[in-house]
């Protein structure tokens, strides 16, 4: 009985563990750092401004970057809700920014 109870608690805590959720944010920081190190003078990077990340060229061209990380082994497919949320967010961002020089 004790083993079952311990197993139950482990499953519960694994599902609610904030550390696992923070992996995505840490990964986003790594991706931002990678892009920041590749910036040319006068180029900019934004974190959580227009998207997870955005890069802005000297000419003002914006590239929106959506960062995804998962501990699951499956790849994203066209049935994944995160894909559709991302596409929706990008369409809203383009309308809000009102800038024709955006890449996704």
OpenMM code with the backbone's topology and positions (N, CA, C; nanometers):
from openmm import Vec3, app, unit

residues = "UNK UNK UNK UNK UNK UNK UNK UNK UNK UNK UNK UNK UNK UNK UNK UNK UNK UNK UNK UNK UNK UNK UNK UNK UNK UNK UNK UNK UNK UNK UNK UNK UNK UNK UNK UNK UNK UNK UNK UNK UNK UNK UNK UNK UNK UNK UNK UNK UNK UNK UNK UNK UNK UNK UNK UNK UNK UNK UNK UNK UNK UNK UNK UNK UNK UNK UNK UNK UNK UNK UNK UNK UNK UNK UNK UNK UNK UNK UNK UNK UNK UNK UNK UNK UNK UNK UNK UNK UNK UNK UNK UNK UNK UNK UNK UNK UNK UNK UNK UNK UNK UNK UNK UNK".split()
positions = [
    Vec3(0.0820, -0.1199, 0.0000),
    Vec3(0.0000, 0.0000, 0.0000),
    Vec3(0.0857, 0.1253, 0.0000),
    Vec3(0.1926, 0.1258, 0.0757),
    Vec3(0.2807, 0.2422, 0.0813),
    Vec3(0.3451, 0.2682, -0.0543),
    Vec3(0.3835, 0.1636, -0.1241),
    Vec3(0.4454, 0.1784, -0.2560),
    Vec3(0.3478, 0.2445, -0.3527),
    Vec3(0.2226, 0.2016, -0.3518),
    Vec3(0.1223, 0.2619, -0.4393),
    Vec3(0.1031, 0.4085, -0.4059),
    Vec3(0.1004, 0.4408, -0.2799),
    Vec3(0.0828, 0.5789, -0.2375),
    Vec3(0.2013, 0.6637, -0.2810),
    Vec3(0.3206, 0.6121, -0.2638),
    Vec3(0.4401, 0.6849, -0.3063),
    Vec3(0.4370, 0.7054, -0.4571),
    Vec3(0.4014, 0.6010, -0.5312),
    Vec3(0.3912, 0.6128, -0.6764),
    Vec3(0.2896, 0.7175, -0.7176),
    Vec3(0.1784, 0.7229, -0.6476),
    Vec3(0.0748, 0.8213, -0.6770),
    Vec3(0.1270, 0.9618, -0.6554),
    Vec3(0.1933, 0.9831, -0.5436),
    Vec3(0.2463, 1.1162, -0.5146),
    Vec3(0.3509, 1.1580, -0.6172),
    Vec3(0.4342, 1.0644, -0.6581),
    Vec3(0.5354, 1.0984, -0.7576),
    Vec3(0.4698, 1.1399, -0.8885),
    Vec3(0.3667, 1.0671, -0.9313),
    Vec3(0.2979, 1.1032, -1.0542),
    Vec3(0.2349, 1.2415, -1.0420),
    Vec3(0.1709, 1.2674, -0.9276),
    Vec3(0.1075, 1.3960, -0.9064),
    Vec3(0.2095, 1.5084, -0.9107),
    Vec3(0.3188, 1.4932, -0.8391),
    Vec3(0.4187, 1.5991, -0.8343),
    Vec3(0.4912, 1.6149, -0.9672),
    Vec3(0.5080, 1.5058, -1.0395),
    Vec3(0.5695, 1.5172, -1.1720),
    Vec3(0.4815, 1.5989, -1.2651),
    Vec3(0.3524, 1.5815, -1.2558),
    Vec3(0.2606, 1.6545, -1.3429),
    Vec3(0.2516, 1.8018, -1.3061),
    Vec3(0.2727, 1.8349, -1.1811),
    Vec3(0.2560, 1.9729, -1.1365),
    Vec3(0.3881, 2.0427, -1.1096),
    Vec3(0.4965, 1.9795, -1.1413),
    Vec3(0.6288, 2.0331, -1.1113),
    Vec3(0.6591, 2.1552, -1.1978),
    Vec3(0.6792, 2.2685, -1.1361),
    Vec3(0.7083, 2.3923, -1.2084),
    Vec3(0.8417, 2.3860, -1.2803),
    Vec3(0.9343, 2.3051, -1.2298),
    Vec3(1.0646, 2.2948, -1.2955),
    Vec3(1.0506, 2.2464, -1.4387),
    Vec3(0.9616, 2.1522, -1.4626),
    Vec3(0.9421, 2.1025, -1.5985),
    Vec3(0.8841, 2.2112, -1.6873),
    Vec3(0.7940, 2.2921, -1.6346),
    Vec3(0.7381, 2.4015, -1.7126),
    Vec3(0.8425, 2.5079, -1.7407),
    Vec3(0.9344, 2.5256, -1.6492),
    Vec3(1.0351, 2.6297, -1.6678),
    Vec3(1.1409, 2.5902, -1.7697),
    Vec3(1.1457, 2.4627, -1.8077),
    Vec3(1.2410, 2.4204, -1.9100),
    Vec3(1.2180, 2.4992, -2.0383),
    Vec3(1.0934, 2.5188, -2.0747),
    Vec3(1.0614, 2.5946, -2.1958),
    Vec3(1.1117, 2.7371, -2.1890),
    Vec3(1.0979, 2.8004, -2.0731),
    Vec3(1.1461, 2.9375, -2.0583),
    Vec3(1.2981, 2.9429, -2.0605),
    Vec3(1.3626, 2.8455, -1.9998),
    Vec3(1.5086, 2.8398, -2.0026),
    Vec3(1.5564, 2.8175, -2.1451),
    Vec3(1.4893, 2.7295, -2.2173),
    Vec3(1.5246, 2.7048, -2.3572),
    Vec3(1.5081, 2.8326, -2.4390),
    Vec3(1.4016, 2.9076, -2.4120),
    Vec3(1.3799, 3.0355, -2.4807),
    Vec3(1.4964, 3.1301, -2.4552),
    Vec3(1.5465, 3.1325, -2.3335),
    Vec3(1.6621, 3.2171, -2.3017),
    Vec3(1.7849, 3.1746, -2.3813),
    Vec3(1.8053, 3.0436, -2.3944),
    Vec3(1.9190, 2.9942, -2.4734),
    Vec3(1.9057, 3.0338, -2.6205),
    Vec3(1.7854, 3.0213, -2.6738),
    Vec3(1.7627, 3.0594, -2.8135),
    Vec3(1.7850, 3.2096, -2.8303),
    Vec3(1.7374, 3.2889, -2.7346),
    Vec3(1.7587, 3.4340, -2.7405),
    Vec3(1.9072, 3.4673, -2.7345),
    Vec3(1.9800, 3.4001, -2.6477),
    Vec3(2.1239, 3.4239, -2.6364),
    Vec3(2.1945, 3.3896, -2.7671),
    Vec3(2.1579, 3.2774, -2.8273),
    Vec3(2.2174, 3.2381, -2.9558),
    Vec3(2.1967, 3.3479, -3.0594),
    Vec3(2.0728, 3.3962, -3.0707),
    Vec3(2.0437, 3.5019, -3.1680),
    Vec3(2.1148, 3.6322, -3.1310),
    Vec3(2.1202, 3.6633, -3.0030),
    Vec3(2.1870, 3.7869, -2.9593),
    Vec3(2.3350, 3.7849, -2.9960),
    Vec3(2.3976, 3.6700, -2.9827),
    Vec3(2.5396, 3.6591, -3.0172),
    Vec3(2.5637, 3.6717, -3.1674),
    Vec3(2.4615, 3.6472, -3.2468),
    Vec3(2.4737, 3.6559, -3.3925),
    Vec3(2.4328, 3.7922, -3.4478),
    Vec3(2.3847, 3.8829, -3.3614),
    Vec3(2.3399, 4.0140, -3.4083),
    Vec3(2.4556, 4.0954, -3.4646),
    Vec3(2.4231, 4.1721, -3.5673),
    Vec3(2.5185, 4.2682, -3.6219),
    Vec3(2.4967, 4.4004, -3.5483),
    Vec3(2.5940, 4.4906, -3.5543),
    Vec3(2.5747, 4.6215, -3.4901),
    Vec3(2.4463, 4.6881, -3.5413),
    Vec3(2.3751, 4.7494, -3.4519),
    Vec3(2.2499, 4.8212, -3.4794),
    Vec3(2.1298, 4.7291, -3.5015),
    Vec3(2.1468, 4.5982, -3.4930),
    Vec3(2.0330, 4.5074, -3.4958),
    Vec3(1.9860, 4.4873, -3.3524),
    Vec3(1.8592, 4.4499, -3.3367),
    Vec3(1.8012, 4.4361, -3.2034),
    Vec3(1.7293, 4.3029, -3.1892),
    Vec3(1.7181, 4.2608, -3.0639),
    Vec3(1.6394, 4.1427, -3.0295),
    Vec3(1.5426, 4.1820, -2.9185),
    Vec3(1.4225, 4.1307, -2.9250),
    Vec3(1.3241, 4.1535, -2.8203),
    Vec3(1.2753, 4.0204, -2.7665),
    Vec3(1.2536, 4.0148, -2.6380),
    Vec3(1.2029, 3.8934, -2.5740),
    Vec3(1.0652, 3.9243, -2.5170),
    Vec3(0.9659, 3.8464, -2.5599),
    Vec3(0.8273, 3.8623, -2.5145),
    Vec3(0.7731, 4.0024, -2.5444),
    Vec3(0.8081, 4.0566, -2.6600),
    Vec3(0.7527, 4.1855, -2.7025),
    Vec3(0.6443, 4.1595, -2.8065),
    Vec3(0.6839, 4.1146, -2.9258),
    Vec3(0.5880, 4.0798, -3.0305),
    Vec3(0.5617, 3.9295, -3.0352),
    Vec3(0.6528, 3.8521, -2.9843),
    Vec3(0.6426, 3.7061, -2.9820),
    Vec3(0.7410, 3.6569, -2.8771),
    Vec3(0.7659, 3.5255, -2.8738),
    Vec3(0.8657, 3.4763, -2.7787),
    Vec3(0.9946, 3.5555, -2.7965),
    Vec3(1.0354, 3.5687, -2.9219),
    Vec3(1.1507, 3.6519, -2.9578),
    Vec3(1.1155, 3.7258, -3.0854),
    Vec3(1.1786, 3.8393, -3.1053),
    Vec3(1.1748, 3.8987, -3.2383),
    Vec3(1.3109, 3.9608, -3.2652),
    Vec3(1.3479, 3.9549, -3.3899),
    Vec3(1.4735, 4.0131, -3.4342),
    Vec3(1.4386, 4.1314, -3.5226),
    Vec3(1.5129, 4.2396, -3.5082),
    Vec3(1.4871, 4.3573, -3.5909),
    Vec3(1.6159, 4.3985, -3.6597),
    Vec3(1.6082, 4.4043, -3.7927),
    Vec3(1.7260, 4.4391, -3.8718),
    Vec3(1.7489, 4.5898, -3.8694),
    Vec3(1.8602, 4.6305, -3.9249),
    Vec3(1.8939, 4.7731, -3.9334),
    Vec3(1.7858, 4.8470, -4.0112),
    Vec3(1.7301, 4.7816, -4.1131),
    Vec3(1.6261, 4.8432, -4.1969),
    Vec3(1.4893, 4.8435, -4.1295),
    Vec3(1.4772, 4.7807, -4.0131),
    Vec3(1.3506, 4.7759, -3.9414),
    Vec3(1.2678, 4.6513, -3.9688),
    Vec3(1.3204, 4.5582, -4.0492),
    Vec3(1.2508, 4.4327, -4.0773),
    Vec3(1.2456, 4.3484, -3.9498),
    Vec3(1.1265, 4.3008, -3.9156),
    Vec3(1.1087, 4.2206, -3.7942),
    Vec3(1.0890, 4.0735, -3.8306),
    Vec3(1.1564, 3.9866, -3.7589),
    Vec3(1.1373, 3.8425, -3.7712),
    Vec3(1.0843, 3.7921, -3.6379),
    Vec3(0.9630, 3.7361, -3.6404),
    Vec3(0.9030, 3.6824, -3.5188),
    Vec3(0.9470, 3.5378, -3.5023),
    Vec3(0.9866, 3.5020, -3.3802),
    Vec3(1.0369, 3.3678, -3.3516),
    Vec3(0.9531, 3.3076, -3.2396),
    Vec3(0.8949, 3.1931, -3.2664),
    Vec3(0.8185, 3.1182, -3.1670),
    Vec3(0.9067, 3.0022, -3.1208),
    Vec3(0.9323, 2.9951, -2.9912),
    Vec3(1.0203, 2.8923, -2.9358),
    Vec3(0.9339, 2.7869, -2.8674),
    Vec3(0.9539, 2.6620, -2.9066),
    Vec3(0.8801, 2.5511, -2.8452),
    Vec3(0.9790, 2.4481, -2.7940),
    Vec3(0.9508, 2.3958, -2.6770),
    Vec3(1.0318, 2.2893, -2.6191),
    Vec3(0.9362, 2.1925, -2.5519),
    Vec3(0.9636, 2.0652, -2.5657),
    Vec3(0.8776, 1.9648, -2.5045),
    Vec3(0.9616, 1.8495, -2.4530),
    Vec3(0.9164, 1.7917, -2.3438),
    Vec3(0.9821, 1.6710, -2.2944),
    Vec3(0.9210, 1.5474, -2.3594),
    Vec3(0.8131, 1.5674, -2.4356),
    Vec3(0.7515, 1.4567, -2.5094),
    Vec3(0.8334, 1.4277, -2.6342),
    Vec3(0.8300, 1.3043, -2.6786),
    Vec3(0.9092, 1.2646, -2.7946),
    Vec3(0.8406, 1.2948, -2.9269),
    Vec3(0.7127, 1.3235, -2.9263),
    Vec3(0.6414, 1.3447, -3.0520),
    Vec3(0.6732, 1.4824, -3.1102),
    Vec3(0.6734, 1.4885, -3.2423),
    Vec3(0.6949, 1.6142, -3.3124),
    Vec3(0.5628, 1.6878, -3.3249),
    Vec3(0.5701, 1.8160, -3.3493),
    Vec3(0.4490, 1.8942, -3.3687),
    Vec3(0.3884, 1.8569, -3.5045),
    Vec3(0.2570, 1.8473, -3.5085),
    Vec3(0.1868, 1.8157, -3.6327),
    Vec3(0.0820, 1.9225, -3.6579),
    Vec3(0.0154, 1.9133, -3.7734),
    Vec3(-0.0871, 2.0132, -3.8039),
    Vec3(-0.2116, 1.9965, -3.7173),
    Vec3(-0.2151, 1.8963, -3.6320),
    Vec3(-0.3271, 1.8772, -3.5394),
    Vec3(-0.2985, 1.9352, -3.4009),
    Vec3(-0.1767, 1.9801, -3.3778),
    Vec3(-0.1404, 2.0322, -3.2458),
    Vec3(-0.1982, 2.1710, -3.2233),
    Vec3(-0.2599, 2.1884, -3.1087),
    Vec3(-0.3213, 2.3165, -3.0746),
    Vec3(-0.2173, 2.4283, -3.0669),
    Vec3(-0.0954, 2.3966, -3.0237),
    Vec3(0.0089, 2.4994, -3.0158),
    Vec3(0.0412, 2.5580, -3.1523),
    Vec3(0.0374, 2.4768, -3.2562),
    Vec3(0.0616, 2.5269, -3.3917),
    Vec3(-0.0442, 2.6290, -3.4296),
    Vec3(-0.1696, 2.5964, -3.4045),
    Vec3(-0.2787, 2.6862, -3.4424),
    Vec3(-0.2805, 2.8122, -3.3569),
    Vec3(-0.2445, 2.7993, -3.2299),
    Vec3(-0.2331, 2.9181, -3.1446),
    Vec3(-0.1229, 3.0100, -3.1967),
    Vec3(-0.0118, 2.9508, -3.2382),
    Vec3(0.0994, 3.0296, -3.2915),
    Vec3(0.0573, 3.1027, -3.4180),
    Vec3(-0.0080, 3.0332, -3.5104),
    Vec3(-0.0528, 3.0975, -3.6345),
    Vec3(-0.1510, 3.2107, -3.6051),
    Vec3(-0.2414, 3.1882, -3.5110),
    Vec3(-0.3352, 3.2935, -3.4720),
    Vec3(-0.2606, 3.4128, -3.4115),
    Vec3(-0.1686, 3.3845, -3.3202),
    Vec3(-0.0926, 3.4926, -3.2566),
    Vec3(-0.0137, 3.5725, -3.3593),
    Vec3(0.0440, 3.5039, -3.4577),
    Vec3(0.1189, 3.5750, -3.5614),
    Vec3(0.0263, 3.6638, -3.6446),
    Vec3(-0.0919, 3.6141, -3.6785),
    Vec3(-0.1844, 3.6962, -3.7574),
    Vec3(-0.2282, 3.8192, -3.6781),
    Vec3(-0.2503, 3.8028, -3.5487),
    Vec3(-0.2859, 3.9170, -3.4642),
    Vec3(-0.1684, 4.0135, -3.4495),
    Vec3(-0.0486, 3.9599, -3.4367),
    Vec3(0.0704, 4.0453, -3.4230),
    Vec3(0.0900, 4.1300, -3.5476),
    Vec3(0.0713, 4.0699, -3.6636),
    Vec3(0.0884, 4.1448, -3.7884),
    Vec3(-0.0127, 4.2583, -3.7953),
    Vec3(-0.1376, 4.2308, -3.7570),
    Vec3(-0.2398, 4.3363, -3.7571),
    Vec3(-0.2057, 4.4452, -3.6564),
    Vec3(-0.1614, 4.4054, -3.5380),
    Vec3(-0.1317, 4.5017, -3.4311),
    Vec3(-0.0100, 4.5865, -3.4643),
    Vec3(0.0954, 4.5220, -3.5107),
    Vec3(0.2182, 4.5949, -3.5435),
    Vec3(0.1943, 4.6840, -3.6645),
    Vec3(0.1123, 4.6378, -3.7581),
    Vec3(0.0828, 4.7164, -3.8770),
    Vec3(0.2055, 4.7396, -3.9634),
    Vec3(0.2958, 4.6463, -3.9613),
    Vec3(0.4229, 4.6595, -4.0324),
    Vec3(0.4284, 4.5526, -4.1403),
    Vec3(0.4573, 4.5930, -4.2615),
    Vec3(0.4621, 4.4970, -4.3718),
    Vec3(0.5964, 4.4266, -4.3818),
    Vec3(0.6899, 4.4619, -4.2967),
    Vec3(0.8232, 4.4013, -4.3050),
    Vec3(0.8429, 4.2997, -4.1927),
    Vec3(0.7519, 4.2020, -4.1878),
    Vec3(0.7572, 4.0988, -4.0839),
    Vec3(0.7779, 3.9627, -4.1490),
    Vec3(0.8671, 3.8855, -4.0924),
    Vec3(0.8868, 3.7459, -4.1330),
    Vec3(0.8456, 3.6575, -4.0173),
    Vec3(0.7989, 3.5388, -4.0507),
    Vec3(0.7588, 3.4441, -3.9472),
    Vec3(0.8470, 3.3227, -3.9521),
] * unit.nanometer
topology = app.Topology()
chain = topology.addChain("A")
for resn in residues:
    res = topology.addResidue(resn, chain)
    for name in ("N", "CA", "C"):
        topology.addAtom(name, app.Element.getBySymbol(name[0]), res)
